[in-house]
Amino acid sequence: MPLLQITDLEKSYRSPDGELQPVLNIPAFTLDECEQVGIEGTSGSGKTTFLNVIAGILRPDSGRVLFDGTDLTALSEGQRDAFRAKRMGYVFQTFQLLEGYTALENVLLGMLFGPGRDREHAEHLLIELGLADRMRHRPSQLSIGQQQRVALARALANRPQLVLADEPTGNLDAHHAGEALTLVRKLCREYGAALLLVSHDQDVLGQFERVVRFSDLNQVGGAV
């Protein structure tokens, strides 16, 4: 059985004039345990909405999202939040680090929503990501690449089964983007996590054995 199995997924938003605007219409999608897949698509195609539905941040209008046998669409918002914290990691395009906290504290705070704080594990992740001398720096004191690594450490902190990455290299130059992608894929393999990464960067997507075009997956044109 796949780790992730999606069937007949639909999601719409209501426009300012009151009309429903379809965003997702995905008949089927699967992801196996430990599989790493790139999703190719342009900005505004609905990729972020797709990830947010998988993560349980958004509830679809119809369809099923089965994660390791659990139907996320049947859970309440609180149940989905708890499930995501324990079973998934999410690397947001804008990182969403808390400015008032250090790199280490940002990772530890992410652990509070899962199994609990594990300082030794948090420090190990940051060291492995080359941030041994940056643990007590706040986000504004870190480069964009270093912030991205803190976000990756936070996503992996609870040893998730699945890591979702939304344009994680979009704010990096070509050199740092390549380094970041290598780290993401390496750590997912080490932790036994599947990876679903969306991007429009062909250099990034070219490193994946399986790449899915979002326009082929999603039967809605002009999504947002």
DRENFINU-607457 format. One record per atom (N, C-alpha, C): x negated, z negated, y. Coordinates in steps of 0.02 Angstrom, whole numbers, padded with zeros to 5 digits, always signed. Layout:
BEGIN
XZY/...
//
This chain:
BEGIN
-00042+00000-00059/+00000+00000+00000/-00044+00000+00063/-00030+00043+00112/-00071+00045+00173/-00067-00021+00211/-00119-00036+00250/-00118-00095+00292/-00063-00088+00345/-00058-00028+00374/-00009-00013+00426/+00033+00047+00405/+00098+00039+00408/+00143+00093+00389/+00200+00098+00440/+00203+00154+00475/+00253+00164+00527/+00301+00220+00506/+00366+00208+00515/+00416+00258+00497/+00469+00262+00552/+00486+00323+00571/+00543+00337+00616/+00540+00295+00679/+00482+00291+00710/+00472+00249+00769/+00495+00284+00832/+00538+00252+00870/+00561+00280+00934/+00560+00227+00988/+00539+00249+01048/+00537+00204+01106/+00551+00245+01169/+00596+00219+01211/+00612+00251+01274/+00608+00200+01330/+00598+00225+01391/+00601+00183+01451/+00656+00210+01496/+00684+00167+01536/+00735+00189+01583/+00702+00206+01650/+00713+00266+01674/+00684+00290+01736/+00720+00258+01796/+00691+00263+01857/+00722+00233+01915/+00793+00258+01929/+00808+00320+01907/+00876+00345+01918/+00924+00326+01862/+00899+00285+01814/+00943+00259+01762/+00944+00298+01698/+00908+00354+01695/+00907+00395+01635/+00855+00369+01586/+00871+00375+01521/+00822+00356+01469/+00770+00411+01462/+00708+00391+01464/+00653+00439+01456/+00617+00424+01390/+00624+00467+01340/+00590+00455+01276/+00514+00456+01284/+00481+00409+01252/+00409+00403+01255/+00377+00413+01186/+00408+00383+01135/+00382+00389+01067/+00436+00415+01020/+00416+00461+00978/+00457+00484+00922/+00409+00502+00866/+00392+00452+00826/+00340+00460+00775/+00371+00451+00706/+00379+00506+00669/+00411+00502+00603/+00372+00460+00553/+00305+00466+00554/+00266+00430+00503/+00193+00425+00525/+00163+00367+00508/+00092+00356+00519/+00069+00300+00473/+00011+00307+00443/-00016+00254+00400/-00090+00243+00415/-00112+00183+00403/-00182+00164+00411/-00200+00118+00354/-00253+00134+00318/-00273+00094+00260/-00318+00035+00281/-00325-00013+00237/-00369-00070+00250/-00440-00045+00263/-00472-00071+00314/-00541-00056+00333/-00552+00016+00356/-00499+00056+00361/-00506+00125+00384/-00517+00126+00460/-00556+00174+00483/-00569+00183+00554/-00544+00251+00576/-00497+00251+00622/-00463+00313+00643/-00466+00320+00719/-00480+00380+00742/-00477+00396+00812/-00412+00432+00828/-00380+00413+00883/-00320+00446+00906/-00337+00484+00970/-00329+00549+00969/-00346+00592+01026/-00284+00607+01067/-00289+00598+01132/-00232+00614+01175/-00249+00608+01248/-00212+00643+01289/-00223+00642+01361/-00191+00581+01392/-00209+00566+01454/-00178+00512+01491/-00104+00527+01500/-00062+00475+01492/+00010+00484+01500/+00046+00511+01440/+00011+00516+01384/+00043+00544+01324/+00081+00493+01283/+00074+00428+01300/+00109+00376+01263/+00065+00336+01215/-00001+00348+01218/-00047+00315+01171/-00047+00239+01179/-00049+00216+01242/-00049+00144+01254/+00016+00112+01231/+00072+00145+01243/+00137+00120+01218/+00135+00115+01143/+00106+00164+01110/+00100+00164+01036/+00061+00102+01013/+00004+00089+01044/-00036+00030+01025/+00002-00034+01039/+00037-00037+01095/+00074-00098+01112/+00132-00111+01064/+00162-00059+01037/+00214-00068+00986/+00183-00093+00921/+00126-00064+00902/+00092-00087+00841/+00073-00161+00848/+00049-00180+00908/+00027-00249+00919/+00085-00298+00926/+00146-00272+00932/+00203-00316+00941/+00213-00339+01013/+00176-00309+01059/+00186-00325+01130/+00252-00295+01153/+00267-00235+01128/+00331-00203+01141/+00370-00196+01077/+00435-00201+01081/+00478-00189+01024/+00506-00117+01028/+00502-00079+00974/+00529-00011+00976/+00605-00011+00979/+00634+00044+00999/+00707+00050+00999/+00734+00057+00928/+00695+00090+00886/+00714+00098+00816/+00651+00113+00775/+00658+00109+00709/+00602+00122+00664/+00572+00057+00638/+00521+00065+00597/+00488+00007+00566/+00413+00010+00576/+00384-00049+00587/+00312-00057+00589/+00294-00110+00537/+00271-00087+00480/+00252-00133+00426/+00177-00146+00429/+00158-00209+00435/+00088-00228+00437/+00075-00275+00378/+00038-00250+00330/+00023-00289+00270/+00087-00316+00239/+00139-00276+00240/+00203-00294+00209/+00251-00330+00254/+00230-00351+00314/+00275-00385+00361/+00304-00335+00410/+00370-00336+00418/+00403-00291+00465/+00402-00324+00534/+00358-00300+00577/+00351-00330+00644/+00413-00321+00686/+00452-00269+00673/+00512-00257+00713/+00567-00308+00698/+00560-00345+00644/+00610-00395+00626/+00593-00464+00653/+00534-00470+00686/+00512-00535+00712/+00534-00544+00784/+00541-00607+00805/+00554-00623+00874/+00491-00611+00915/+00497-00613+00981/+00439-00604+01024/+00386-00657+01011/+00406-00720+01004/+00359-00773+00990/+00325-00765+00923/+00363-00743+00873/+00334-00731+00807/+00284-00673+00808/+00301-00621+00847/+00255-00564+00852/+00190-00585+00887/+00196-00627+00939/+00137-00650+00974/+00091-00690+00928/+00122-00734+00889/+00082-00775+00843/+00050-00732+00788/+00088-00684+00764/+00063-00639+00712/+00004-00599+00738/+00011-00573+00798/-00043-00533+00828/-00106-00575+00837/-00098-00636+00860/-00156-00679+00873/-00196-00693+00809/-00161-00698+00754/-00194-00715+00691/-00219-00655+00652/-00187-00597+00662/-00202-00540+00618/-00231-00479+00652/-00227-00476+00719/-00251-00417+00756/-00297-00437+00813/-00341-00390+00831/-00381-00396+00891/-00367-00335+00935/-00368-00345+01001/-00350-00291+01048/-00404-00287+01102/-00435-00229+01108/-00483-00216+01161/-00447-00173+01213/-00429-00204+01270/-00393-00168+01322/-00441-00127+01364/-00415-00072+01392/-00456-00029+01434/-00485-00067+01494/-00446-00112+01522/-00469-00150+01581/-00498-00218+01561/-00508-00230+01496/-00540-00289+01468/-00497-00352+01474/-00465-00364+01532/-00421-00422+01542/-00456-00489+01528/-00518-00495+01553/-00553-00558+01549/-00530-00604+01605/-00532-00669+01594/-00510-00717+01645/-00570-00735+01689/-00565-00720+01754/-00621-00725+01799/-00645-00798+01808/-00600-00846+01803/-00620-00915+01813/-00657-00946+01755/-00668-00909+01702/-00699-00936+01642/-00761-00896+01624/-00808-00929+01589/-00869-00896+01567/-00855-00850+01509/-00905-00811+01491/-00898-00766+01433/-00880-00805+01370/-00915-00860+01358/-00901-00901+01299/-00831-00930+01302/-00811-00954+01361/-00744-00983+01368/-00689-00931+01357/-00701-00869+01379/-00652-00816+01368/-00641-00804+01293/-00695-00806+01255/-00689-00797+01182/-00655-00857+01151/-00674-00917+01171/-00643-00977+01144/-00569-00981+01160/-00549-00960+01219/-00478-00961+01238/-00439-00914+01193/-00468-00857+01176/-00434-00811+01130/-00423-00842+01061/-00467-00887+01042/-00462-00919+00977/-00404-00969+00975/-00384-00995+01033/-00331-01046+01034/-00265-01020+01007/-00255-00955+01012/-00192-00925+00989/-00194-00905+00916/-00251-00916+00883/-00258-00901+00813/-00272-00964+00772/-00323-00962+00729/-00338-01020+00687/-00365-01080+00725/-00389-01070+00786/-00417-01126+00825/-00488-01112+00848/-00513-01153+00894/-00579-01143+00922/-00634-01152+00870/-00682-01107+00870/-00740-01111+00827/-00800-01091+00870/-00829-01139+00903/-00883-01125+00951/-00942-01091+00919/-00960-01112+00859/-01017-01082+00825/-01005-01008+00812/-00944-00991+00790/-00928-00921+00777/-00927-00880+00842/-00898-00909+00896/-00896-00875+00960/-00966-00861+00986/-01010-00910+00981/-01078-00900+01003/-01114-00847+00961/-01102-00849+00895/-01132-00800+00850/-01112-00728+00870/-01048-00718+00885/-01024-00652+00905/-01059-00629+00969/-01062-00672+01018/-01093-00654+01081/-01168-00640+01073/-01201-00678+01031/-01272-00665+01017/-01280-00598+00984/-01237-00584+00934/-01241-00520+00898/-01229-00461+00944/-01190-00473+00997/-01174-00420+01045/-01224-00418+01103/-01279-00455+01096/-01332-00452+01146/-01319-00491+01209/-01277-00543+01204/-01259-00582+01263/-01281-00655+01257/-01335-00666+01222/-01359-00735+01212/-01375-00769+01279/-01400-00730+01327/-01418-00760+01392/-01363-00749+01445/-01303-00730+01423/-01248-00717+01470/-01185-00758+01452/-01191-00805+01406/-01133-00841+01383/-01099-00882+01438/-01138-00906+01485/-01110-00949+01538/-01099-00911+01603/-01102-00845+01599/-01087-00804+01657/-01013-00787+01660/-00986-00786+01720/-00916-00764+01729/-00914-00688+01731/-00855-00659+01720/-00850-00585+01718/-00880-00551+01779/-00871-00578+01839/-00897-00546+01900/-00973-00546+01901/-01004-00588+01859/-01077-00591+01856/-01105-00547+01801/-01061-00510+01767/-01081-00467+01712/-01071-00394+01731/-01111-00350+01701/-01101-00278+01710/-01038-00256+01673/-01015-00196+01687/-00956-00170+01652/-00969-00168+01576/-01029-00147+01557/-01045-00144+01485/-01045-00213+01453/-01070-00263+01490/-01070-00331+01464/-00999-00359+01459/-00957-00344+01508/-00887-00365+01505/-00853-00335+01444/-00869-00272+01430/-00840-00238+01372/-00859-00273+01308/-00921-00298+01304/-00944-00333+01244/-00910-00401+01237/-00897-00435+01292/-00860-00497+01289/-00789-00484+01263/-00758-00430+01287/-00691-00412+01264/-00691-00397+01190/-00744-00365+01166/-00749-00350+01094/-00757-00415+01054/-00799-00461+01079/-00808-00525+01045/-00742-00562+01041/-00703-00562+01095/-00638-00595+01095/-00591-00562+01045/-00593-00496+01040/-00549-00461+00993/-00566-00477+00920/-00629-00491+00907/-00650-00504+00838/-00653-00579+00821/-00641-00621+00871/-00652-00692+00862/-00611-00723+00806/-00550-00700+00796/-00506-00729+00745/-00509-00692+00678/-00562-00652+00669/-00572-00614+00607/-00510-00573+00589/-00489-00528+00632/-00427-00490+00621/-00433-00439+00565/-00375-00420+00539/-00372-00365+00490/-00372-00297+00524/-00352-00295+00587/-00348-00233+00625/-00371-00244+00696/-00413-00199+00721/-00433-00199+00791/-00403-00136+00824/-00367-00147+00878/-00339-00093+00918/-00383-00086+00980/-00403-00024+00997/-00446-00013+01054/-00417+00042+01097/-00401+00026+01159/-00369+00073+01205/-00421+00099+01255/-00446+00159+01242/-00497+00189+01286/-00553+00139+01302/-00583+00107+01251/-00630+00053+01265/-00695+00076+01299/-00709+00141+01297/-00771+00166+01328/-00755+00203+01393/-00693+00202+01415/-00672+00241+01473/-00707+00222+01537/-00730+00160+01544/-00762+00137+01606/-00839+00138+01601/-00865+00167+01547/-00937+00165+01535/-00967+00235+01541/-01032+00239+01559/-01066+00304+01559/-01079+00324+01487/-01103+00386+01478/-01110+00414+01410/-01156+00371+01366/-01211+00346+01394/-01258+00306+01354/-01226+00241+01331/-01196+00205+01378/-01166+00140+01360/-01103+00150+01318/-01068+00206+01327/-01009+00220+01286/-01029+00228+01213/-01085+00264+01201/-01109+00273+01133/-01130+00207+01102/-01164+00165+01140/-01184+00099+01115/-01123+00056+01099/-01073+00057+01143/-01013+00017+01133/-00976+00039+01070/-00969+00104+01061/-00933+00129+01002/-00970+00110+00938/-01035+00116+00939/-01074+00097+00880/-01063+00023+00863/-01062-00020+00914/-01051-00091+00903/-00981-00104+00876/-00931-00072+00906/-00862-00082+00883/-00856-00064+00809/-00881-00007+00791/-00874+00016+00721/-00915-00028+00673/-00975-00046+00694/-01018-00088+00652/-00986-00156+00639/-00961-00188+00691/-00933-00255+00683/-00867-00253+00644/-00828-00200+00653/-00767-00194+00613/-00784-00188+00539/-00836-00149+00523/-00857-00144+00453/-00880-00211+00427/-00920-00247+00467/-00946-00312+00444/-00890-00363+00433/-00839-00361+00474/-00785-00410+00469/-00726-00385+00426/-00734-00324+00398/-00682-00298+00354/-00617-00281+00390/-00622-00262+00454/-00563-00246+00494/-00554-00171+00499/-00492-00150+00496/-00477-00080+00511/-00482-00070+00586/-00492-00008+00607/-00500+00008+00678/-00456+00067+00696/-00416+00058+00748/-00375+00113+00775/-00394+00119+00849/-00429+00173+00866/-00456+00181+00933/-00428+00244+00965/-00400+00238+01025/-00374+00296+01061/-00422+00316+01116/-00431+00381+01125/-00478+00406+01174/-00463+00480+01188/-00487+00503+01246/-00485+00574+01261/-00555+00603+01261/-00606+00561+01247/-00676+00580+01249/-00696+00612+01182/-00714+00676+01184/-00731+00711+01122/-00795+00684+01090/-00842+00659+01130/-00903+00630+01101/-00886+00567+01061/-00839+00528+01087/-00817+00468+01051/-00780+00487+00987/-00732+00531+00994/-00690+00551+00936/-00731+00586+00883/-00785+00620+00903/-00826+00657+00854/-00861+00613+00805/-00863+00547+00817/-00896+00502+00771/-00850+00475+00716/-00786+00492+00720/-00737+00468+00671/-00726+00520+00616/-00721+00496+00554/-00707+00540+00498/-00634+00565+00500/-00589+00524+00525/-00519+00544+00532/-00498+00539+00605/-00477+00595+00632/-00452+00597+00701/-00382+00627+00699/-00335+00593+00732/-00266+00616+00734/-00249+00635+00806/-00224+00695+00815/-00201+00716+00881/-00134+00684+00896/-00131+00648+00951/-00069+00613+00967/-00011+00661+00978/-00025+00720+01003/+00027+00770+01014/+00057+00794+00948/+00018+00790+00893/+00044+00807+00827/+00084+00749+00798/+00062+00688+00815/+00094+00628+00789/+00160+00614+00824/+00159+00621+00889/+00216+00603+00931/+00257+00666+00949/+00320+00667+00932/+00361+00726+00942/+00395+00727+01011/+00374+00682+01055/+00399+00681+01124/+00346+00714+01169/+00365+00762+01208/+00319+00793+01255/+00323+00759+01322/+00266+00755+01357/+00265+00727+01424/+00279+00653+01427/+00257+00617+01376/+00267+00544+01375/+00226+00510+01429/+00240+00446+01440/+00203+00408+01490/+00173+00346+01458/
//
